[in-house]
Amino acid sequence: MSHNTGRGLQPNALGTFETIVMAVAGSAPAYSLAATTAVLVGAVGLASPAALLYCAIPMLGIVLAFGRLGRIDVNAGATYSWVGRTLHPFLGFISGWALVVAATIFMVAGSLPAGQMTLSLFDPALASNTALATAAGAGWFLLMLAVVLGGARLSARAQLLVSGVELVILVLFAAGALFHRGAATAFEWSWLGFGHFDGFTGFAAGTLIAAFYYWGWDVTSNLSEETRDSRRTAGLASLVGVGVVFLLFVVFTIAVNIILTTEQISAHDTNVLAVLGDEIWPGIGGKLMVLAVVLSTIATLETTLIQVTRSLFAMGRDRTMPSALGLVHRWWNTPWVAVAVVGTVALVLFVASNALGSTEEIMSDALAAIGLQTTLYYGLAGLAAVVAYRKTLLTSAKDFVLGGAWPLLGAVFMFCVFAASLTELSAAAVAIGLGGLAAGVIPMLWYWRQGSAYYSPARLDATRAIEIEAVHVNSGTERGDYADAGLPTDF
């Protein structure tokens, strides 16, 4: 692969622990709970913990797929590279593009709540001032932009601090919920079964909403070129990260069902965690929970920025997008052009959308549309893993389940959620979702005509990659020497 500057990203910047923190931060536990719990409970009631559980099972199939693909192709573009080299370069480009669009929408939609909640910590009345909230949100966004520009190490340190405090608050309140006296509803184990769903449509509606909770753990794959021993680390970190957020999601959803009445939940739809915090620890609990959500939102703005800039970096490097996006800063080892472009576009959209007034409708449609983009690229990655490892699937029961059946289940689930979304979402959300994907066809065809090498890839084949890796492990070759030795990680 021709690196048009001869410079790559900073290798070995992150260890296993930092990568796990990134995976947890990517799924944004407090933000997801605050933004989505009322919607989930409104849709399926007491079946909400079950929806999260039954969405986690196929999601783990996608986590396994990412881990297995990352083992044979270390690439900052992740799905963009993997899908392009196993299924088809056009599908690969659309996978990368889907992530770019979803991430950009999320950064625009996530910055305003960050600003509003920050202001509400000081004075609840300030939060309704759109101009102030926009300024505060833009401030947080610019700060995270600077952190991401400063490199993977700085990003990881900031993330340890921000997500560390968030997780401590969440664990404290999870423990507090266990010992909380008054209960609106008594807990039953049946909440984790199928009994409380309103038939198949209820099940579909619940898992559709639950899928949004988990998105973001795959930032570990976009950081793979900057991670120590990433062939193993990225996949392991994603598994641990999804496990941690799954536990937090289920515990808090059960706590909401037990402690809050249906009226309280529907009256405070985007503020459920603050109400829960007040119930568990009257006086200061609500404020602490709001702080956790602010930190979670800032943390996930950072991981989303990392995902989108690393994806654009890989595209620029492969000349499937303007090659300037593949430039790396000589001091910080970050794709500074990609960071600057994404930052500018997101800020302009953010300020414009809030100046236009009735943003809530546009933003809720845009956030709903993210589901279409993420389920598409997750589903394609699941298929890519099965195709890449197809020759090894029958070698053992473990290979068949972890390499074939489970990733395939994940892919089928994602495509079902995608199809269901088309009928469940509002016309505006579908238009934003599909329109965003369709826009990618223009750069895709343009750069295909320009003859980018991405469109005639070396096929990704696990058996060949594993054989070559075994040779290098035995001969003591460093990972950085793989490119010269012909390991199929590059085009």
C-alpha positions in Angstrom: 0.0 0.0 0.0 1.5 3.3 -0.9 1.5 5.6 2.1 1.6 8.9 0.3 3.7 10.5 3.0 5.7 7.5 4.0 4.4 8.1 7.6 2.0 5.8 9.4 0.1 6.1 12.7 2.0 5.7 15.9 2.5 2.0 16.6 2.3 0.4 20.1 0.7 3.5 21.6 -2.0 1.6 23.5 -1.9 -1.4 25.7 -4.6 -3.9 26.6 -6.1 -2.0 29.5 -6.4 1.3 27.6 -8.0 -0.5 24.7 -10.6 -2.1 27.0 -11.3 1.4 28.4 -11.8 2.6 24.8 -14.3 -0.2 24.1 -16.3 0.6 27.2 -16.2 4.4 26.4 -17.3 3.7 22.8 -20.5 2.1 23.9 -21.1 5.1 26.3 -22.9 3.3 29.2 -24.3 6.3 31.0 -25.2 8.2 27.8 -26.9 5.2 26.3 -28.9 4.5 29.4 -30.0 8.2 29.8 -30.9 8.6 26.1 -32.6 5.3 25.4 -34.0 3.7 28.6 -37.3 5.6 28.6 -37.8 4.7 24.9 -37.0 1.0 25.6 -39.3 0.8 28.6 -42.0 2.6 26.7 -41.7 0.1 23.9 -41.5 -3.2 25.8 -42.0 -2.4 29.5 -40.7 -5.1 31.9 -39.2 -6.9 29.0 -36.5 -4.2 28.6 -33.8 -6.2 30.4 -34.6 -9.2 28.1 -34.3 -7.0 25.0 -30.8 -6.0 26.0 -29.9 -9.6 26.8 -31.2 -11.0 23.5 -29.6 -8.2 21.5 -26.2 -8.9 23.3 -26.1 -12.5 22.0 -26.0 -11.7 18.3 -23.9 -8.6 19.0 -21.2 -10.9 20.5 -21.2 -12.7 17.2 -20.2 -9.4 15.6 -17.6 -8.8 18.3 -16.1 -12.3 17.5 -16.2 -11.5 13.8 -14.3 -8.2 14.4 -11.7 -10.1 16.6 -11.1 -12.8 14.0 -10.8 -10.3 11.1 -8.5 -8.1 13.1 -6.2 -11.1 13.6 -5.5 -11.4 9.9 -5.8 -7.8 8.7 -4.6 -4.9 10.9 -6.1 -1.8 9.3 -7.3 1.5 10.8 -10.2 1.3 8.3 -11.4 -2.1 9.9 -14.7 -3.1 8.2 -13.8 -0.9 5.2 -10.7 -3.0 4.6 -12.2 -6.4 5.7 -15.4 -6.3 3.7 -13.6 -4.9 0.7 -11.2 -7.8 0.7 -13.7 -10.6 1.3 -17.1 -9.7 -0.1 -16.5 -6.8 -2.6 -14.7 -3.5 -2.6 -17.9 -1.6 -3.3 -19.5 -3.1 -0.2 -16.3 -2.4 1.7 -16.4 1.3 0.7 -20.0 1.5 1.7 -19.2 -0.1 5.1 -16.6 2.6 5.8 -18.8 5.3 4.5 -21.7 4.1 6.7 -19.5 4.4 9.8 -18.4 7.9 8.7 -22.0 9.1 8.2 -23.2 7.5 11.5 -20.3 8.9 13.4 -20.8 12.4 12.0 -24.5 12.4 12.8 -23.8 11.2 16.3 -21.2 13.9 17.0 -23.7 16.6 15.9 -26.5 15.0 17.9 -24.3 14.2 21.0 -22.8 17.7 21.4 -26.0 19.5 22.4 -26.9 17.1 25.3 -23.3 17.4 26.5 -23.8 21.2 26.6 -27.3 21.1 28.1 -26.3 18.7 30.9 -23.2 20.6 31.7 -25.2 23.8 32.2 -27.9 21.9 34.2 -25.2 21.0 36.8 -24.9 24.7 37.6 -28.5 25.9 37.1 -31.3 23.8 35.5 -32.8 27.0 34.0 -29.6 27.5 31.9 -30.1 24.2 30.1 -33.1 25.4 28.1 -31.0 28.3 26.7 -30.2 26.9 23.2 -27.5 29.4 22.4 -25.6 28.7 25.7 -26.1 25.0 25.4 -24.8 25.1 21.8 -21.7 27.1 22.9 -21.0 24.7 25.8 -21.5 21.6 23.5 -19.2 23.1 20.9 -16.6 23.8 23.7 -16.6 20.1 24.7 -16.5 19.0 21.0 -13.5 21.3 20.3 -11.7 20.0 23.5 -12.1 16.4 22.3 -11.0 17.4 18.8 -7.8 18.7 20.4 -7.3 15.6 22.4 -7.8 13.3 19.4 -5.4 15.5 17.4 -2.8 15.1 20.1 -2.5 11.4 19.4 -3.6 8.0 20.7 -1.6 8.2 24.0 -3.2 11.5 24.9 -6.6 10.2 23.9 -6.2 7.1 26.1 -5.1 9.2 29.1 -8.0 11.5 28.8 -10.3 8.5 28.3 -9.0 6.8 31.5 -9.8 9.9 33.5 -13.2 10.7 32.0 -14.5 7.1 31.7 -12.9 6.1 35.1 -15.0 8.7 37.0 -18.1 7.8 35.0 -17.7 4.0 35.8 -17.1 4.7 39.5 -20.3 6.7 39.7 -22.3 4.0 37.8 -20.9 1.1 40.0 -21.7 3.1 43.2 -25.3 3.6 42.1 -25.7 0.0 40.9 -24.7 -1.0 44.4 -27.0 1.6 45.9 -29.9 0.2 43.8 -29.4 -3.2 45.3 -29.9 -1.9 48.8 -32.7 0.6 47.9 -35.8 0.1 50.0 -39.1 1.4 48.4 -39.9 -0.4 45.1 -42.4 0.5 42.4 -42.4 -3.1 41.1 -40.9 -6.2 42.6 -38.2 -7.9 40.6 -38.9 -11.2 38.9 -36.5 -13.4 37.0 -39.1 -13.7 34.2 -38.1 -10.2 33.1 -35.1 -11.9 31.4 -37.3 -14.4 29.6 -39.6 -14.1 26.5 -42.8 -13.9 28.5 -43.1 -10.1 28.8 -42.7 -9.4 25.1 -45.9 -8.6 23.2 -45.4 -11.3 20.7 -42.8 -11.2 17.9 -43.5 -7.6 17.0 -42.7 -6.6 20.6 -39.5 -8.6 20.5 -38.5 -7.0 17.3 -39.2 -3.5 18.6 -37.3 -4.1 21.8 -34.1 -5.5 20.1 -34.3 -2.8 17.5 -33.9 -0.1 20.3 -31.4 -2.3 22.2 -29.0 -2.4 19.2 -28.3 1.3 19.6 -27.1 0.9 23.2 -24.1 -1.3 22.2 -22.8 0.6 19.1 -19.3 2.0 19.5 -17.2 -0.8 21.0 -15.6 -1.4 17.6 -13.4 1.7 18.1 -10.8 -0.8 19.2 -10.5 -2.1 15.6 -10.0 1.4 14.2 -7.1 1.9 16.7 -5.5 -1.5 15.7 -2.6 0.1 13.9 -1.8 2.0 17.2 -2.2 -0.9 19.6 0.4 -3.2 21.0 -0.1 -6.8 19.7 -3.4 -5.7 18.2 -4.0 -9.0 16.5 -5.1 -10.3 19.9 -5.7 -7.1 21.9 -8.4 -5.5 19.8 -10.7 -8.5 19.8 -10.1 -9.3 23.5 -10.8 -5.6 24.5 -14.0 -5.6 22.5 -15.2 -8.8 24.2 -14.4 -7.4 27.7 -15.9 -4.0 26.8 -19.2 -5.4 25.6 -19.4 -7.7 28.6 -18.9 -4.7 31.0 -21.5 -2.5 29.3 -23.9 -5.4 29.0 -23.9 -5.8 32.8 -24.3 -2.1 33.4 -27.2 -1.9 30.9 -29.1 -4.8 32.4 -28.5 -3.8 36.0 -29.6 -0.2 35.5 -32.6 -1.2 33.3 -33.8 -3.6 36.1 -33.2 -0.8 38.7 -35.3 1.6 36.6 -38.1 -1.0 36.4 -38.0 -1.7 40.1 -37.5 1.8 41.6 -39.3 4.2 39.2 -43.0 4.2 38.4 -44.1 4.2 34.7 -45.3 7.8 35.2 -41.8 8.9 36.5 -40.2 7.2 33.5 -42.4 8.7 30.8 -42.3 12.2 32.5 -38.5 12.3 32.5 -37.7 10.6 29.2 -34.2 11.9 28.6 -33.4 12.3 32.3 -34.3 8.9 33.7 -30.9 8.4 35.3 -31.1 11.7 37.2 -34.5 10.7 38.6 -33.1 7.3 39.5 -30.1 8.9 41.2 -32.3 11.1 43.3 -34.4 8.1 44.4 -31.3 6.1 45.4 -29.4 9.0 47.0 -31.7 12.0 47.6 -30.1 15.4 47.3 -26.9 14.8 45.5 -27.7 11.5 43.6 -29.4 13.2 40.6 -26.4 15.6 40.2 -23.9 12.8 40.3 -25.9 10.9 37.7 -26.0 13.9 35.4 -22.2 14.2 35.8 -21.8 10.6 34.8 -23.9 11.2 31.7 -21.9 14.4 30.8 -18.6 12.4 31.2 -20.1 9.5 29.1 -21.1 11.8 26.3 -17.7 13.5 26.2 -16.0 10.1 26.3 -18.1 8.8 23.4 -17.5 12.0 21.4 -13.8 11.2 21.6 -14.1 7.5 20.6 -16.5 8.5 17.7 -14.0 11.1 16.5 -11.3 8.4 16.6 -13.4 6.0 14.6 -14.4 8.5 11.9 -10.9 10.0 11.5 -9.1 6.6 11.4 -11.6 5.4 8.8 -11.1 8.5 6.6 -7.3 8.1 7.1 -7.5 4.6 5.7 -9.6 5.8 2.8 -7.2 8.7 2.0 -4.2 6.3 2.2 -5.9 4.0 -0.3 -6.9 6.9 -2.5 -10.6 6.0 -2.3 -11.2 9.5 -0.9 -9.0 12.6 -1.3 -5.4 11.4 -0.5 -4.8 14.4 1.8 -7.0 12.6 4.4 -4.2 10.0 4.6 -1.6 12.6 5.8 -0.1 12.0 9.2 1.1 14.9 11.4 4.9 14.7 11.9 4.8 15.3 15.7 1.5 13.8 16.9 1.3 10.9 14.5 -2.4 11.6 13.9 -4.3 12.0 10.6 -4.5 15.7 11.1 -6.3 16.6 7.8 -9.0 14.0 8.6 -9.4 15.4 12.1 -9.6 19.0 10.8 -12.2 18.1 8.1 -14.4 16.1 10.4 -14.2 18.7 13.1 -15.2 21.5 10.7 -18.0 19.6 9.1 -19.5 18.5 12.5 -19.2 21.9 14.0 -20.9 23.6 11.0 -23.7 21.1 11.1 -24.0 21.3 14.8 -24.3 25.1 15.0 -26.5 25.2 11.9 -28.9 22.6 13.2 -29.3 24.4 16.6 -29.7 27.8 14.9 -32.6 26.4 12.8 -34.8 25.9 15.8 -36.9 22.8 16.0 -33.8 20.6 16.3 -35.3 17.9 18.4 -37.3 16.4 15.5 -34.4 16.5 13.1 -32.0 15.1 15.7 -34.2 12.3 16.8 -34.7 11.3 13.2 -31.0 11.5 12.6 -30.2 9.5 15.7 -32.7 6.9 14.6 -31.1 6.8 11.2 -27.7 5.8 12.8 -29.2 2.4 13.5 -29.6 1.8 9.7 -25.9 2.6 9.1 -24.4 0.7 12.0 -26.5 -2.4 11.5 -25.4 -2.4 7.9 -21.7 -2.3 8.5 -21.9 -4.7 11.5 -23.9 -7.2 9.4 -21.4 -7.0 6.5 -18.5 -7.5 8.9 -20.2 -10.7 10.3 -20.4 -12.1 6.8 -16.9 -11.1 6.0 -15.5 -13.1 8.9 -17.4 -16.2 7.8 -16.1 -15.8 4.2 -12.5 -15.1 5.4 -12.4 -18.2 7.6 -14.5 -20.4 5.4 -11.8 -23.0 4.9 -11.2 -23.5 8.6 -14.8 -23.7 9.8 -15.0 -27.5 9.8 -11.7 -28.1 11.5 -13.2 -28.2 15.0 -16.5 -27.6 16.8 -15.0 -24.4 18.3 -14.1 -23.0 14.9 -17.5 -23.8 13.6 -19.3 -22.1 16.4 -17.0 -19.1 17.1 -15.9 -18.6 13.5 -19.0 -19.5 11.5 -22.3 -20.0 13.3 -22.1 -17.1 15.8 -20.8 -14.4 13.5 -23.4 -15.6 10.9 -26.2 -15.3 13.5 -24.9 -11.8 14.3 -24.9 -10.8 10.6 -28.4 -12.2 10.0 -29.7 -10.4 13.2 -28.1 -7.1 12.0 -29.7 -7.4 8.6 -33.1 -8.2 10.2 -32.8 -5.1 12.4 -31.9 -3.1 9.3 -34.9 -4.4 7.4 -37.2 -3.9 10.4 -35.9 -0.4 10.8 -37.1 0.5 7.3 -40.7 -0.2 8.4 -40.5 1.0 12.0 -38.7 4.3 11.6 -40.3 7.6 10.4 -40.1 8.5 6.8 -37.6 11.3 7.6 -35.3 8.9 9.5 -35.3 6.4 6.7 -34.6 9.2 4.2 -31.7 10.5 6.3 -30.4 7.0 6.8 -30.6 5.7 3.2 -29.7 9.2 1.8 -26.6 9.3 3.8 -25.6 5.8 2.5 -26.5 6.7 -1.1 -24.3 9.8 -1.0 -21.3 7.5 -0.7 -21.9 6.1 -4.1 -20.5 9.3 -5.7 -17.0 9.2 -4.2 -17.0 5.4 -4.5 -17.5 5.5 -8.3 -15.3 8.5 -8.8 -12.2 6.9 -7.2 -13.0 3.5 -8.7 -12.7 5.3 -12.1 -9.4 6.9 -11.0 -8.1 3.4 -10.6 -7.5 3.2 -6.8 -5.7 -0.1 -5.9 -8.3 -0.7 -3.3 -10.7 -1.8 -6.0 -8.4 -4.7 -7.1 -7.6 -6.1 -3.6 -5.5 -9.1 -2.4 -8.2 -11.4 -1.2 -8.4 -11.9 2.6 -7.9 -15.6 3.3 -7.5 -16.7 6.9 -5.6 -20.0 6.2 -2.9 -18.2 4.2 -2.6 -15.4 6.8 -2.3 -17.8 9.7 0.3 -19.9 8.0 2.4 -16.9 7.3 2.0 -15.6 10.8 3.1 -19.0 12.2 6.3 -18.8 10.1 7.0 -15.3 11.5 6.3 -16.3 15.1 8.8 -19.1 14.7 11.4 -17.0 13.0 11.0 -14.1 15.5 9.9 -11.5 13.0 8.4 -8.3 14.5 4.9 -7.4 13.6 6.1 -4.2 11.9 8.0 -6.4 9.4 4.9 -8.2 8.2 4.3 -5.7 5.3 7.7 -6.4 3.9 7.3 -10.1 4.4 4.1 -10.2 2.3 1.6 -10.9 5.0 -1.8 -9.9 3.5 -2.6 -6.9 5.7 -2.2 -4.4 2.9 -3.5 -4.0 -0.6 
